[in-house]
Amino acid sequence: MSVLRTATAGLAARLDFTLDDIEDLRIAVDEACAMVLPQARTGSDLACAFYLAERSLTVAVSAECDAPRQPSHDGFAWTVLAALTSSVSADVDGDRLVITLARNTAETR
């Protein structure tokens, strides 16, 4: 996960995110992974996709699961994700749990 955090920070820096925004994204990616990994099928890979736009970075974290379930939107981890991002969603796509978070640069919030 340290590689994922570093990649997130590097991409956000290229989009001119502030240092605080970059740190928020790193924490948000950590939280997203912490939600996906407990449900991940043994031996499956944690997948991550980055989508860059002019003023935003979207990160989708997913893994294959035996019985994927939506994470609780009432829990502490979801509250942290919602506070640190511009948007967050969780989807079950077949046998995959996908958590997608986005953050806009400070100028467009």
MARGU-302677 format. One record per atom (N, C-alpha, C, CB): residue in one letter; atom name; x, y, z. Coordinates in pm, whole numbers. Each point is the difference from the previous one (the first is absolute). Glycine has a CB too. Layout:
// residues N
<rec "A","CA",<X,Y,Z>>
...
This chain:
// residues 109
<rec "M","N",<81,-118,0>>
<rec "M","CA",<-81,118,0>>
<rec "M","C",<86,126,0>>
<rec "M","CB",<-178,-127,119>>
<rec "S","N",<301,115,-76>>
<rec "S","CA",<86,119,-2>>
<rec "S","C",<26,47,-143>>
<rec "S","CB",<107,-76,215>>
<rec "V","N",<-97,-17,-309>>
<rec "V","CA",<18,37,-141>>
<rec "V","C",<-125,73,-50>>
<rec "V","CB",<153,-199,-38>>
<rec "L","N",<-269,152,77>>
<rec "L","CA",<-125,64,-39>>
<rec "L","C",<-9,142,56>>
<rec "L","CB",<-111,-226,-9>>
<rec "R","N",<147,244,135>>
<rec "R","CA",<-1,133,61>>
<rec "R","C",<98,93,-72>>
<rec "R","CB",<-63,-101,222>>
<rec "T","N",<181,49,-254>>
<rec "T","CA",<101,81,-68>>
<rec "T","C",<-46,38,-141>>
<rec "T","CB",<180,-114,134>>
<rec "A","N",<-239,20,-204>>
<rec "A","CA",<-51,29,-135>>
<rec "A","C",<-110,106,6>>
<rec "A","CB",<57,-235,-73>>
<rec "T","N",<-145,223,170>>
<rec "T","CA",<-107,98,16>>
<rec "T","C",<57,138,25>>
<rec "T","CB",<-150,-178,91>>
<rec "A","N",<247,187,-1>>
<rec "A","CA",<62,129,32>>
<rec "A","C",<71,59,-122>>
<rec "A","CB",<29,-75,238>>
<rec "G","N",<41,-9,-313>>
<rec "G","CA",<71,48,-119>>
<rec "G","C",<-94,54,-105>>
<rec "G","CB",<177,-165,47>>
<rec "L","N",<-287,94,-71>>
<rec "L","CA",<-97,47,-99>>
<rec "L","C",<-69,128,46>>
<rec "L","CB",<-36,-237,-73>>
<rec "A","N",<1,244,200>>
<rec "A","CA",<-64,121,52>>
<rec "A","C",<96,120,-8>>
<rec "A","CB",<-141,-142,155>>
<rec "A","N",<268,119,-131>>
<rec "A","CA",<98,108,-10>>
<rec "A","C",<9,52,-143>>
<rec "A","CB",<129,-99,190>>
<rec "R","N",<-137,10,-287>>
<rec "R","CA",<2,42,-141>>
<rec "R","C",<-120,85,-37>>
<rec "R","CB",<127,-207,-53>>
<rec "L","N",<-237,187,126>>
<rec "L","CA",<-122,78,-25>>
<rec "L","C",<-3,128,85>>
<rec "L","CB",<-121,-213,-57>>
<rec "D","N",<232,243,122>>
<rec "D","CA",<14,121,84>>
<rec "D","C",<-92,2,121>>
<rec "D","CB",<65,121,-204>>
<rec "F","N",<-90,-237,262>>
<rec "F","CA",<-73,-5,126>>
<rec "F","C",<88,60,109>>
<rec "F","CB",<-130,-206,-73>>
<rec "T","N",<69,262,175>>
<rec "T","CA",<77,53,112>>
<rec "T","C",<54,-118,82>>
<rec "T","CB",<-142,211,8>>
<rec "L","N",<238,-183,77>>
<rec "L","CA",<55,-106,85>>
<rec "L","C",<-108,-61,90>>
<rec "L","CB",<224,115,-4>>
<rec "D","N",<-313,-31,56>>
<rec "D","CA",<-110,-52,83>>
<rec "D","C",<-92,-90,-81>>
<rec "D","CB",<12,206,142>>
<rec "D","N",<-44,-166,-265>>
<rec "D","CA",<-85,-82,-86>>
<rec "D","C",<66,-134,-32>>
<rec "D","CB",<-99,208,-97>>
<rec "I","N",<229,-205,73>>
<rec "I","CA",<74,-123,-30>>
<rec "I","C",<-4,-94,120>>
<rec "I","CB",<150,126,-159>>
<rec "E","N",<-129,-72,277>>
<rec "E","CA",<-4,-84,120>>
<rec "E","C",<-141,-56,23>>
<rec "E","CB",<186,136,101>>
<rec "D","N",<-288,-55,-126>>
<rec "D","CA",<-138,-49,13>>
<rec "D","C",<-25,-116,-96>>
<rec "D","CB",<-75,230,69>>
<rec "L","N",<124,-218,-191>>
<rec "L","CA",<-17,-108,-98>>
<rec "L","C",<72,-126,43>>
<rec "L","CB",<-20,170,-180>>
<rec "R","N",<139,-156,233>>
<rec "R","CA",<76,-117,47>>
<rec "R","C",<-79,-73,110>>
<rec "R","CB",<219,115,-57>>
<rec "I","N",<-275,-39,149>>
<rec "I","CA",<-78,-60,108>>
<rec "I","C",<-126,-65,-56>>
<rec "I","CB",<89,172,163>>
<rec "A","N",<-155,-105,-256>>
<rec "A","CA",<-123,-54,-60>>
<rec "A","C",<27,-131,-73>>
<rec "A","CB",<-88,233,-23>>
<rec "V","N",<197,-240,-50>>
<rec "V","CA",<35,-124,-71>>
<rec "V","C",<27,-112,101>>
<rec "V","CB",<98,133,-192>>
<rec "D","N",<-31,-101,301>>
<rec "D","CA",<22,-97,107>>
<rec "D","C",<-134,-54,53>>
<rec "D","CB",<215,117,62>>
<rec "E","N",<-308,-26,-35>>
<rec "E","CA",<-130,-41,53>>
<rec "E","C",<-76,-86,-100>>
<rec "E","CB",<-8,210,136>>
<rec "A","N",<13,-174,-263>>
<rec "A","CA",<-67,-79,-103>>
<rec "A","C",<56,-142,-5>>
<rec "A","CB",<-43,210,-133>>
<rec "C","N",<175,-221,137>>
<rec "C","CA",<64,-132,0>>
<rec "C","C",<-40,-79,125>>
<rec "C","CB",<193,92,-132>>
<rec "A","N",<-199,-24,246>>
<rec "A","CA",<-38,-66,125>>
<rec "A","C",<-143,-51,-4>>
<rec "A","CB",<161,146,122>>
<rec "M","N",<-245,-87,-205>>
<rec "M","CA",<-137,-49,-15>>
<rec "M","C",<-7,-119,-95>>
<rec "M","CB",<-84,231,44>>
<rec "V","N",<168,-231,-146>>
<rec "V","CA",<-4,-106,-101>>
<rec "V","C",<71,-126,47>>
<rec "V","CB",<-9,176,-177>>
<rec "L","N",<125,-161,237>>
<rec "L","CA",<85,-116,31>>
<rec "L","C",<-65,-106,90>>
<rec "L","CB",<189,153,-24>>
<rec "P","N",<-266,-116,126>>
<rec "P","CA",<-60,-106,83>>
<rec "P","C",<-96,-91,-77>>
<rec "P","CB",<22,154,194>>
<rec "Q","N",<-80,-105,-301>>
<rec "Q","CA",<-92,-80,-80>>
<rec "Q","C",<70,-73,-115>>
<rec "Q","CB",<-180,161,61>>
<rec "A","N",<303,-125,-89>>
<rec "A","CA",<71,-55,-116>>
<rec "A","C",<18,-151,11>>
<rec "A","CB",<118,218,-27>>
<rec "R","N",<-135,-283,-87>>
<rec "R","CA",<23,-145,-9>>
<rec "R","C",<148,-28,25>>
<rec "R","CB",<-193,-26,-166>>
<rec "T","N",<222,-79,239>>
<rec "T","CA",<138,-39,26>>
<rec "T","C",<73,-20,-132>>
<rec "T","CB",<-68,-110,218>>
<rec "G","N",<182,173,-231>>
<rec "G","CA",<82,-12,-121>>
<rec "G","C",<-38,97,-111>>
<rec "G","CB",<28,-235,59>>
<rec "S","N",<-131,315,-39>>
<rec "S","CA",<-39,95,-104>>
<rec "S","C",<88,125,8>>
<rec "S","CB",<-238,-86,6>>
<rec "D","N",<239,160,-113>>
<rec "D","CA",<79,123,-7>>
<rec "D","C",<-85,120,35>>
<rec "D","CB",<148,-103,-173>>
<rec "L","N",<-86,200,234>>
<rec "L","CA",<-63,129,22>>
<rec "L","C",<27,82,-125>>
<rec "L","CB",<28,-11,255>>
<rec "A","N",<-134,53,-322>>
<rec "A","CA",<14,76,-125>>
<rec "A","C",<-30,147,28>>
<rec "A","CB",<-64,-202,-139>>
<rec "C","N",<135,287,68>>
<rec "C","CA",<-21,143,16>>
<rec "C","C",<7,66,-137>>
<rec "C","CB",<98,-5,234>>
<rec "A","N",<-195,92,-259>>
<rec "A","CA",<-1,76,-125>>
<rec "A","C",<-5,148,34>>
<rec "A","CB",<-117,-189,-125>>
<rec "F","N",<194,267,52>>
<rec "F","CA",<5,144,19>>
<rec "F","C",<-59,67,-123>>
<rec "F","CB",<204,-18,148>>
<rec "Y","N",<-287,117,-126>>
<rec "Y","CA",<-60,79,-108>>
<rec "Y","C",<33,146,27>>
<rec "Y","CB",<-189,-170,-38>>
<rec "L","N",<266,230,-52>>
<rec "L","CA",<42,138,18>>
<rec "L","C",<-80,91,-91>>
<rec "L","CB",<230,-77,63>>
<rec "A","N",<-273,188,-8>>
<rec "A","CA",<-64,105,-77>>
<rec "A","C",<78,128,30>>
<rec "A","CB",<-233,-113,6>>
<rec "E","N",<194,220,-70>>
<rec "E","CA",<75,125,16>>
<rec "E","C",<6,45,145>>
<rec "E","CB",<-69,63,-230>>
<rec "R","N",<-39,-77,304>>
<rec "R","CA",<-6,49,136>>
<rec "R","C",<-44,-105,102>>
<rec "R","CB",<-48,222,-95>>
<rec "S","N",<57,-351,58>>
<rec "S","CA",<-43,-103,95>>
<rec "S","C",<76,-130,-23>>
<rec "S","CB",<-228,106,10>>
<rec "L","N",<230,-184,97>>
<rec "L","CA",<60,-133,-3>>
<rec "L","C",<-103,-96,56>>
<rec "L","CB",<239,91,25>>
<rec "T","N",<-267,-196,-100>>
<rec "T","CA",<-92,-105,44>>
<rec "T","C",<79,-129,13>>
<rec "T","CB",<-199,112,-112>>
<rec "V","N",<176,-183,222>>
<rec "V","CA",<70,-125,28>>
<rec "V","C",<-104,-108,27>>
<rec "V","CB",<204,123,94>>
<rec "A","N",<-193,-236,-164>>
<rec "A","CA",<-90,-114,23>>
<rec "A","C",<83,-117,50>>
<rec "A","CB",<-160,79,-181>>
<rec "V","N",<126,-127,299>>
<rec "V","CA",<70,-112,64>>
<rec "V","C",<-97,-118,0>>
<rec "V","CB",<145,154,147>>
<rec "S","N",<-97,-272,-189>>
<rec "S","CA",<-89,-116,-6>>
<rec "S","C",<76,-129,23>>
<rec "S","CB",<-149,124,-157>>
<rec "A","N",<72,-228,189>>
<rec "A","CA",<56,-135,14>>
<rec "A","C",<-112,-100,-22>>
<rec "A","CB",<178,80,163>>
<rec "E","N",<-140,-200,-207>>
<rec "E","CA",<-96,-109,-12>>
<rec "E","C",<-36,-47,141>>
<rec "E","CB",<93,-70,-227>>
<rec "C","N",<-222,44,246>>
<rec "C","CA",<-50,-44,131>>
<rec "C","C",<-90,-121,-19>>
<rec "C","CB",<14,236,91>>
<rec "D","N",<-23,-321,10>>
<rec "D","CA",<-90,-115,-7>>
<rec "D","C",<-146,45,6>>
<rec "D","CB",<175,-143,107>>
<rec "A","N",<-205,236,-19>>
<rec "A","CA",<-137,51,15>>
<rec "A","C",<10,150,29>>
<rec "A","CB",<-88,-226,85>>
<rec "P","N",<117,307,-188>>
<rec "P","CA",<20,144,26>>
<rec "P","C",<-125,67,55>>
<rec "P","CB",<168,3,-184>>
<rec "R","N",<-145,84,282>>
<rec "R","CA",<-108,76,63>>
<rec "R","C",<37,148,2>>
<rec "R","CB",<-66,-200,142>>
<rec "Q","N",<-34,283,-153>>
<rec "Q","CA",<21,143,14>>
<rec "Q","C",<49,28,142>>
<rec "Q","CB",<-181,51,-173>>
<rec "P","N",<281,35,189>>
<rec "P","CA",<40,37,136>>
<rec "P","C",<-108,88,63>>
<rec "P","CB",<244,-14,-64>>
<rec "S","N",<-248,16,193>>
<rec "S","CA",<-96,83,72>>
<rec "S","C",<31,147,-23>>
<rec "S","CB",<-28,-179,174>>
<rec "H","N",<-74,254,-210>>
<rec "H","CA",<18,143,-20>>
<rec "H","C",<-16,77,131>>
<rec "H","CB",<-84,-24,-235>>
<rec "D","N",<58,-50,343>>
<rec "D","CA",<-15,61,131>>
<rec "D","C",<125,-13,85>>
<rec "D","CB",<-242,-49,-13>>
<rec "G","N",<341,-25,-35>>
<rec "G","CA",<120,-26,79>>
<rec "G","C",<102,112,-5>>
<rec "G","CB",<-38,-238,-41>>
<rec "F","N",<135,228,129>>
<rec "F","CA",<105,101,11>>
<rec "F","C",<81,11,-130>>
<rec "F","CB",<13,-44,247>>
<rec "A","N",<23,-69,-307>>
<rec "A","CA",<83,2,-121>>
<rec "A","C",<-71,74,-114>>
<rec "A","CB",<106,-217,70>>
<rec "W","N",<-236,193,-85>>
<rec "W","CA",<-75,68,-106>>
<rec "W","C",<-8,151,28>>
<rec "W","CB",<-135,-211,-41>>
<rec "T","N",<119,247,167>>
<rec "T","CA",<-5,141,39>>
<rec "T","C",<133,68,-33>>
<rec "T","CB",<-164,-54,183>>
<rec "V","N",<274,-15,-157>>
<rec "V","CA",<132,54,-34>>
<rec "V","C",<11,18,-151>>
<rec "V","CB",<102,-112,203>>
<rec "L","N",<-140,11,-279>>
<rec "L","CA",<6,11,-147>>
<rec "L","C",<-83,117,-51>>
<rec "L","CB",<34,-247,-14>>
<rec "A","N",<-154,262,65>>
<rec "A","CA",<-88,109,-44>>
<rec "A","C",<58,136,35>>
<rec "A","CB",<-196,-150,26>>
<rec "A","N",<264,159,88>>
<rec "A","CA",<58,128,42>>
<rec "A","C",<125,36,-81>>
<rec "A","CB",<-90,-41,229>>
<rec "L","N",<164,-58,-274>>
<rec "L","CA",<127,25,-67>>
<rec "L","C",<-10,11,-152>>
<rec "L","CB",<107,-120,186>>
<rec "T","N",<-224,91,-241>>
<rec "T","CA",<-14,-4,-145>>
<rec "T","C",<-114,91,-47>>
<rec "T","CB",<89,-234,0>>
<rec "S","N",<-91,259,-129>>
<rec "S","CA",<-111,76,-59>>
<rec "S","C",<-119,-92,-23>>
<rec "S","CB",<162,158,-110>>
<rec "S","N",<-135,-286,83>>
<rec "S","CA",<-106,-100,-14>>
<rec "S","C",<59,-138,26>>
<rec "S","CB",<-124,144,-169>>
<rec "V","N",<38,-234,215>>
<rec "V","CA",<40,-139,25>>
<rec "V","C",<-120,-89,-27>>
<rec "V","CB",<174,70,174>>
<rec "S","N",<-147,-187,-231>>
<rec "S","CA",<-106,-97,-24>>
<rec "S","C",<56,-140,16>>
<rec "S","CB",<-118,158,-156>>
<rec "A","N",<30,-252,184>>
<rec "A","CA",<37,-141,9>>
<rec "A","C",<-98,-78,-86>>
<rec "A","CB",<96,27,235>>
<rec "D","N",<-43,-117,-317>>
<rec "D","CA",<-83,-78,-89>>
<rec "D","C",<45,-145,2>>
<rec "D","CB",<-39,200,-145>>
<rec "V","N",<-58,-289,130>>
<rec "V","CA",<29,-141,-19>>
<rec "V","C",<-19,-27,-148>>
<rec "V","CB",<-74,-66,238>>
<rec "D","N",<182,22,-303>>
<rec "D","CA",<-2,-28,-143>>
<rec "D","C",<34,-148,-19>>
<rec "D","CB",<67,240,-60>>
<rec "G","N",<-171,-323,56>>
<rec "G","CA",<24,-145,-8>>
<rec "G","C",<63,-48,128>>
<rec "G","CB",<26,12,-248>>
<rec "D","N",<96,-65,238>>
<rec "D","CA",<69,-48,120>>
<rec "D","C",<104,100,50>>
<rec "D","CB",<-36,-233,-80>>
<rec "R","N",<25,359,40>>
<rec "R","CA",<95,104,41>>
<rec "R","C",<-69,106,85>>
<rec "R","CB",<134,-41,-207>>
<rec "L","N",<-65,83,312>>
<rec "L","CA",<-40,118,76>>
<rec "L","C",<87,114,-51>>
<rec "L","CB",<-73,-135,207>>
<rec "V","N",<11,244,-249>>
<rec "V","CA",<72,115,-55>>
<rec "V","C",<-35,123,83>>
<rec "V","CB",<1,-102,-233>>
<rec "I","N",<100,166,287>>
<rec "I","CA",<-19,127,69>>
<rec "I","C",<67,107,-84>>
<rec "I","CB",<-8,-110,231>>
<rec "T","N",<-70,210,-268>>
<rec "T","CA",<48,107,-86>>
<rec "T","C",<-7,131,76>>
<rec "T","CB",<-74,-124,-207>>
<rec "L","N",<186,194,209>>
<rec "L","CA",<3,131,66>>
<rec "L","C",<58,103,-96>>
<rec "L","CB",<24,-109,229>>
<rec "A","N",<-68,231,-213>>
<rec "A","CA",<49,109,-83>>
<rec "A","C",<29,121,87>>
<rec "A","CB",<-131,-86,-199>>
<rec "R","N",<228,161,155>>
<rec "R","CA",<34,124,71>>
<rec "R","C",<29,105,-105>>
<rec "R","CB",<95,-123,203>>
<rec "N","N",<-156,238,-188>>
<rec "N","CA",<26,114,-87>>
<rec "N","C",<110,86,60>>
<rec "N","CB",<-238,-3,-81>>
<rec "T","N",<309,75,-3>>
<rec "T","CA",<100,93,51>>
<rec "T","C",<-72,110,77>>
<rec "T","CB",<159,-51,-192>>
<rec "A","N",<-88,119,278>>
<rec "A","CA",<-58,101,89>>
<rec "A","C",<-76,108,-75>>
<rec "A","CB",<184,-45,159>>
<rec "E","N",<-139,79,-277>>
<rec "E","CA",<-63,110,-74>>
<rec "E","C",<-141,-33,-47>>
<rec "E","CB",<226,69,-72>>
<rec "T","N",<-260,-198,60>>
<rec "T","CA",<-129,-36,-59>>
<rec "T","C",<-97,-59,101>>
<rec "T","CB",<118,-38,-212>>
<rec "R","N",<-85,37,339>>
<rec "R","CA",<-92,-55,100>>
<rec "R","C",<-111,93,28>>
<rec "R","CB",<183,-124,100>>
